[in-house]
Amino acid sequence: MIQRFLGALFVVVVLMAGGTTGVSQTVSQSAVLRGSVVDRQTGEGLQGATIRIAATQQGAYTDSRGRFSISRVSGRQIRVLTSFLGYQSGDTTIVLPDSRDTAVVIIALTASGLNTEEIVVSAGRRVQAVQDVPISVATLSNRDLLERGVTQLDEALRYVSGVSVVGDQVNIRGASGFAFGVGSRTMVLLDGFPLMSGDNGDIKFDVLPLADVERVEIVKGAGSALYGTGALGGVVSLFTSAPSEELSVRGRVYGGGYTPLRHAAWQDYRQGSTPVEWGADLRLSQQLGTVGINLSGGIRSDESYRDFDRQLRGFGYGKLRWTPSDEHTVTVSTMLAQSNAENFVYWRDLSNATLPPLDQNLSERLWTSKLTAAIEWSAMLSPSTSLVVRPGLFRTRFENRIDGVTLDSNASTSIAYNTDVQLTTTLADRLILTSGITGRLNVVESDLYGAQAQSIVSVFSQAEWQLPAAVILTVGARLDREETVSLDPQLEFSPKLGISWEVDADVHVRGSVGRGFRAATIAERYANIRYGPFQVRPNADIRPEYSWSAEAGVRYSPTSLGLPLDVDMAVFANELYDLIEPTFDLSDPRVPITFRNITRARILGAELSLRMALASWLGIETGVTAMLPRDLLLDEPLKYRNNVLWYSRGSWTFAVGRLPMELQAEYRFQNRVETIDDRLSVFIPNADQRVPSHVVDARLFARLEPLTGLPVRIGLIGRNLLDYYYAEVVANLSPTRSVLLQVEWL
């Protein structure tokens, strides 16, 4: 039945594409719109600005000089919408020339003093203004990543309102807890391609090419209606930069170390030395005719603040974009990352928090490699219809080695094959339909999990209606069929309903409700491994976990106050069913751990975010999330969840002589986790020790170009400046104070 349904839907998609293309041939003669987007005050071109033709699927991003080109523009008058982070959006009506040949326009944007999020893609799988989206979305720009000096994405996500990170688990509004590094409830994508491993279903942060990332979007709330399994709690999407018109070379080197620990017993292993952290990145980009190339790579070394926790990793990324015509683009990309790390699992005890257990084999090393290869073909079938096809694969391997010899009992290789076909069409001036078919095949060869295969085939569709009174209604649904070899297939239906309302130019209201789900990973079903003192046993009978999430919010961006201000408020509820959690089997003398559906939970919460520019040289932002996570079966707080997440940031720009300077400071607070699994203390000394977290970071940057004529910026970066000691992961001391010097070639 499911095969017939997929076949029928594919025929419908093809007919829609063909039918729309046929209609487009009868449209009146079209023109080419070319132009530039510039800063109104300086006249400098703005790279990465978004240009959209209203009521169509047409648009473009500006290049390194702020230039853009859009072909096949039809109609006598067109409405051009322009957006760029930190600038007021533009709304321009252009009258096309009678010749219907080429129209040229210069669009000047005014700096707003705020990094307001104007354009998002992930929430609806297409380019939208953020005020039109019925769900909360946060963004990080390339500048945010560079200025924080982050070396992995998880470091930056810790400074997004409503988001916390526990090890490799991204926790959006309490949806995730602690699950031994498997089964992420947050979907991660790079340019629309999913980057979830085929065996553990987890996020591999070290493979993400941060030097090439233009922006990051974080969708808060269930996203399964569009993205399927793994998007139960939300979606994190990364988008890479377009190739530069001229040769662009950017680089970064940094180095520093961890300061001495205040507890003498914790620093005995250092023997007076200072653990060092260093790294380097290099990025090249250029457009050569119809072909554009991005190449980047880097290396990271971290001697760590703990014993037996050193790591060395390298990575590379390449993207080739071919534009044979204005209507078609083919992009080929690949990534490779490898690491060699010591394997610190948990502390010896609280008095020896920087040391591994006494029975730890110090010759053991964890070797990992990750490889991606993807192709994207995008086509404008008509001014109102676009088609995107994305096939690709993601290969991951990890293995434990002792003295360079792989342990046969602890190695796994997985390949996740993904294919995504998406058609977006404007059926009428006020109706946009996004539909598609996706397929995923996880193939695993592992000593831990055996030889396994898991397939997920999905269809989805979402309609957006522009109703009177500036109301947009969004209705969507997705059907997923998941099957693991030797197990019965399972069907999951994930609907979604949302509404956004532009009350006036200053106030936008939104609301949404949707279902999320996550199929059990191969690791959760078939793991047979010793993890520290624990023996993990397989359980093939796990059911998918699912949730219902709802949100209501309002965004206030007044235009009459005389200073930039952006306030966003939301209340949310998340009902969680059949949560998959690691549990102890105390009836077995070996005390194994198995993954089971054990929890029915509810999370109620509210979130407030504020951004303000007190002056052109002084900006502040803050965000607080308050939650009540409850295990309804046990009638107690839900394990491994916070009640309060609070983040604040201030930035001050000034000059010392001719040198432009910027000082930034950030504060992050998480309250003490109320409940963990108390049985961990039976196996790990002091596993129940936990405190609130108070983390202060600061950065000072200076641009040297006015003095040297070179595009160089130097920065002094301090992390956890108060040297506050806390544990995000059970029995794991979080990073202590470190100071880095960073030099960038911009």
RAWO-V468307 format. One record per backbone hydrogen bond with DSSP energy under -0.5 kcal/mol. CO is the residue of the C=O (numbers start at 1). NH is the residue of the N-H. E is the energy in kcal/mol with one decimal. If there is no record, write none. Layout:
co,nh,e
CO,NH,E
CO,NH,E
//
This chain:
co,nh,e
1,5,-2.3
2,6,-2.5
3,7,-2.5
4,8,-2.4
5,9,-2.4
6,10,-2.5
7,11,-2.0
8,12,-2.2
9,13,-2.6
10,14,-2.6
11,15,-2.8
12,16,-2.7
13,17,-2.6
14,18,-3.1
15,19,-3.4
16,20,-2.5
17,21,-2.3
18,22,-2.3
19,23,-2.0
20,24,-2.3
21,25,-1.0
22,25,-0.6
23,26,-1.9
24,27,-1.1
31,73,-3.2
32,34,-0.6
32,103,-3.1
33,70,-2.8
34,105,-1.9
35,68,-2.2
36,107,-3.2
37,46,-2.6
38,109,-2.7
39,43,-2.7
44,39,-2.4
45,47,-0.7
46,49,-1.0
49,62,-1.8
50,83,-2.1
51,60,-2.1
52,54,-0.7
52,81,-2.8
53,56,-1.4
58,53,-2.1
60,51,-2.8
62,48,-1.4
63,66,-1.9
66,37,-2.6
67,63,-2.0
68,35,-1.9
70,33,-3.4
72,74,-0.5
73,31,-2.9
76,96,-2.4
78,80,-0.6
78,94,-3.0
79,54,-2.7
79,81,-0.5
80,92,-2.9
81,52,-2.6
82,90,-3.2
83,50,-2.9
84,87,-2.1
86,112,-2.5
86,113,-0.9
90,82,-2.7
92,80,-3.8
92,94,-0.5
94,78,-2.5
94,96,-0.6
97,100,-1.5
101,32,-2.1
103,34,-3.2
105,36,-1.6
106,108,-0.6
107,38,-2.6
107,109,-0.5
109,40,-3.0
110,88,-3.1
114,116,-1.3
116,86,-0.5
116,118,-0.9
118,130,-2.2
120,128,-2.6
121,124,-0.7
121,125,-0.8
121,126,-1.3
128,120,-2.7
129,132,-2.0
130,133,-1.4
136,220,-2.4
138,218,-3.2
140,216,-2.8
141,145,-1.7
142,146,-2.3
143,147,-2.8
144,148,-1.3
145,149,-0.5
145,150,-1.5
146,149,-1.0
152,155,-1.1
152,156,-0.7
153,156,-0.9
153,157,-2.0
154,158,-1.0
156,159,-2.0
157,160,-1.4
160,163,-2.1
162,173,-3.2
164,171,-3.3
165,167,-0.6
166,169,-2.3
168,170,-0.7
169,166,-2.6
169,171,-0.6
170,172,-0.7
171,164,-2.3
171,173,-0.7
172,175,-1.5
179,182,-1.5
185,233,-3.0
185,234,-0.7
187,236,-3.3
188,195,-2.8
189,238,-2.7
190,193,-1.9
192,194,-0.5
193,190,-2.6
195,204,-0.6
197,201,-0.7
199,523,-2.4
200,183,-3.0
201,184,-2.2
202,197,-1.9
203,205,-0.8
204,207,-1.4
205,208,-1.4
208,210,-1.6
209,212,-1.6
209,213,-0.6
210,213,-0.9
212,241,-2.6
214,142,-1.6
215,239,-2.3
216,140,-2.4
217,219,-0.6
217,237,-2.9
218,138,-2.3
218,220,-0.6
219,221,-0.6
219,235,-1.8
223,226,-1.2
223,227,-2.6
224,228,-1.4
228,231,-1.6
231,223,-3.2
233,221,-1.8
234,187,-2.1
235,219,-3.1
235,237,-0.5
236,189,-2.4
237,217,-2.9
238,191,-3.5
239,214,-3.2
239,215,-1.4
244,287,-1.7
248,285,-1.9
250,283,-3.1
251,745,-2.5
252,281,-2.8
253,743,-2.7
254,279,-2.1
255,741,-3.0
256,277,-2.6
257,739,-2.1
262,264,-0.7
263,266,-1.2
263,267,-0.7
264,267,-1.1
265,268,-0.5
267,270,-1.2
267,271,-0.6
268,271,-1.1
270,273,-1.8
273,275,-0.6
275,258,-1.9
276,303,-2.5
277,256,-2.0
278,301,-2.6
279,254,-2.4
280,299,-1.9
281,252,-2.2
282,297,-1.8
283,250,-2.6
284,295,-2.8
285,248,-3.0
286,288,-0.5
286,293,-2.8
287,289,-0.6
288,291,-1.9
290,323,-2.9
291,288,-4.2
292,321,-3.1
293,286,-2.1
294,319,-2.7
295,284,-3.2
296,317,-3.1
297,282,-2.1
298,315,-2.1
299,280,-1.8
300,313,-2.4
301,278,-2.4
302,311,-2.0
306,309,-0.7
310,342,-2.9
311,302,-2.3
312,340,-2.5
313,300,-2.8
314,338,-2.5
315,298,-2.2
316,336,-2.2
317,296,-2.6
318,334,-2.2
319,294,-2.7
320,322,-0.5
320,332,-2.8
321,292,-3.1
322,324,-0.5
322,330,-3.1
325,328,-0.6
327,380,-2.7
328,325,-0.9
329,378,-2.7
330,322,-3.5
331,376,-2.8
332,320,-3.0
333,374,-2.4
334,318,-2.4
335,372,-2.3
336,316,-2.4
337,370,-2.6
338,314,-2.3
339,368,-1.9
340,312,-2.0
341,366,-3.4
342,344,-0.8
343,345,-0.6
346,357,-0.5
349,352,-1.1
350,353,-0.9
352,348,-1.2
352,355,-1.7
353,733,-0.5
354,307,-3.1
355,348,-2.0
357,360,-1.7
360,362,-0.9
361,364,-1.8
363,403,-1.3
365,367,-0.6
365,401,-2.9
366,341,-2.0
367,399,-2.2
368,339,-2.1
369,397,-2.2
370,337,-2.3
371,395,-3.3
372,335,-1.5
373,393,-2.4
374,333,-2.5
375,391,-1.0
376,331,-2.9
376,378,-0.5
377,389,-2.4
378,329,-2.4
379,381,-1.0
379,387,-2.6
382,385,-1.2
383,57,-1.9
384,426,-2.5
385,381,-1.1
385,382,-1.6
386,424,-2.6
387,379,-2.7
388,422,-3.0
389,377,-2.5
390,420,-1.6
391,375,-2.6
392,418,-2.9
393,373,-1.9
394,416,-2.5
395,371,-2.6
396,414,-2.7
397,369,-2.3
398,412,-2.4
399,367,-2.8
400,407,-3.1
401,365,-2.6
402,405,-1.6
405,402,-2.5
406,408,-0.7
407,410,-2.0
410,400,-2.0
411,447,-1.9
411,448,-0.9
412,398,-2.0
413,445,-2.9
414,396,-2.5
415,417,-0.7
415,443,-2.5
416,394,-1.7
417,441,-2.3
418,392,-2.2
419,439,-2.5
420,390,-3.2
421,437,-2.1
422,388,-2.7
423,435,-2.7
424,386,-2.9
425,427,-0.9
425,433,-2.9
428,431,-1.3
430,466,-3.2
431,427,-1.3
431,428,-1.4
432,464,-2.6
433,425,-2.6
434,462,-2.7
435,423,-3.2
436,460,-2.2
437,421,-2.8
438,458,-2.8
439,419,-2.3
440,456,-2.7
441,417,-2.9
441,443,-0.6
442,454,-2.3
443,415,-2.4
444,452,-1.9
445,413,-2.2
446,450,-1.4
448,528,-0.9
450,446,-0.9
450,452,-0.7
452,444,-2.8
453,485,-2.4
454,442,-3.4
455,483,-2.7
456,440,-2.3
457,481,-2.6
458,438,-2.2
459,479,-2.6
460,436,-2.3
461,477,-2.2
462,434,-3.1
463,475,-2.5
464,432,-2.2
465,467,-0.9
465,473,-2.5
467,471,-1.0
468,471,-0.6
470,502,-2.5
471,467,-3.4
472,500,-2.2
473,465,-2.9
474,498,-2.9
475,463,-3.2
476,496,-2.3
477,461,-2.1
478,494,-2.9
479,459,-1.9
480,482,-0.6
480,492,-2.6
481,457,-2.0
482,490,-2.8
483,455,-3.0
484,487,-2.7
490,482,-2.8
492,480,-2.8
492,494,-0.5
493,495,-0.6
494,478,-1.1
495,515,-2.0
496,476,-2.4
497,513,-2.5
498,474,-3.2
499,511,-2.1
500,472,-3.0
501,503,-1.2
501,509,-2.8
506,557,-2.9
507,503,-1.0
507,504,-1.5
508,555,-3.0
509,501,-3.1
510,553,-2.6
511,499,-2.9
512,551,-2.5
513,497,-2.7
514,549,-2.7
516,547,-2.9
517,230,-0.8
518,545,-2.1
521,525,-1.7
522,526,-2.7
523,527,-1.9
525,539,-2.1
529,531,-0.6
529,536,-3.5
530,532,-0.6
531,534,-2.1
534,531,-2.8
534,536,-0.7
535,593,-2.6
536,529,-1.2
539,542,-0.8
545,518,-2.6
546,577,-3.1
547,516,-2.5
548,575,-3.1
549,514,-2.4
550,573,-2.3
551,512,-2.4
552,571,-2.5
553,510,-2.8
554,569,-2.6
555,508,-2.4
555,557,-0.5
556,567,-2.5
564,613,-2.1
566,611,-2.5
567,556,-3.2
568,609,-2.9
569,554,-2.5
570,607,-3.0
571,552,-2.2
572,605,-2.4
573,550,-2.7
574,576,-0.6
574,603,-2.4
575,548,-2.1
576,601,-2.2
577,546,-1.9
579,581,-0.6
579,598,-2.1
579,599,-1.0
581,596,-2.2
583,594,-2.2
584,586,-0.9
585,588,-1.4
587,589,-0.5
588,591,-2.4
591,535,-0.6
592,585,-2.3
593,537,-3.4
594,583,-3.0
596,581,-2.5
596,598,-1.0
599,579,-2.2
600,632,-2.2
600,633,-0.9
601,576,-2.8
602,630,-3.1
603,574,-2.4
604,628,-2.9
605,572,-2.6
606,626,-2.6
607,570,-2.3
608,624,-2.5
609,568,-2.8
610,622,-2.5
611,566,-2.7
612,614,-0.7
612,620,-3.0
615,618,-1.2
617,653,-2.4
618,614,-1.1
618,615,-1.7
619,651,-2.6
620,612,-2.8
621,649,-3.1
622,610,-2.9
623,647,-2.9
624,608,-2.4
625,645,-2.5
626,606,-2.2
628,604,-1.2
628,630,-0.5
629,638,-1.7
630,602,-2.4
630,632,-0.8
631,635,-1.3
631,636,-1.3
636,631,-3.2
638,641,-0.9
641,674,-0.7
643,627,-3.2
644,671,-1.7
645,625,-3.1
646,669,-2.9
647,623,-3.0
648,667,-2.4
649,621,-2.5
650,665,-2.3
651,619,-2.4
652,663,-2.9
654,661,-3.5
655,657,-0.6
656,659,-2.0
658,660,-0.7
659,656,-2.3
660,703,-2.1
661,654,-2.1
662,701,-2.8
663,652,-2.6
664,699,-2.5
665,650,-2.4
666,697,-2.2
667,648,-2.2
668,695,-2.7
669,646,-2.5
670,693,-2.7
675,640,-3.0
676,678,-1.0
677,680,-2.0
678,681,-1.4
679,682,-1.2
680,683,-1.4
680,684,-2.6
684,687,-1.5
686,689,-1.6
693,670,-1.6
695,668,-2.6
696,721,-3.0
697,666,-2.8
698,718,-3.1
699,664,-2.7
700,716,-2.5
701,662,-2.0
702,704,-0.5
702,714,-2.5
703,660,-0.5
704,707,-1.1
704,708,-2.8
705,709,-2.6
710,712,-2.4
711,746,-3.3
712,704,-2.8
712,705,-0.6
713,744,-3.0
714,702,-2.4
715,717,-0.5
715,742,-3.1
716,700,-2.1
717,740,-3.1
718,698,-2.2
719,738,-1.7
720,723,-2.3
724,726,-0.5
726,734,-3.0
729,732,-1.7
731,347,-2.5
732,729,-0.5
737,259,-1.7
738,719,-2.7
739,257,-1.7
740,717,-2.9
741,255,-1.8
742,715,-3.2
743,253,-2.2
744,713,-2.2
744,746,-0.7
745,251,-1.6
//
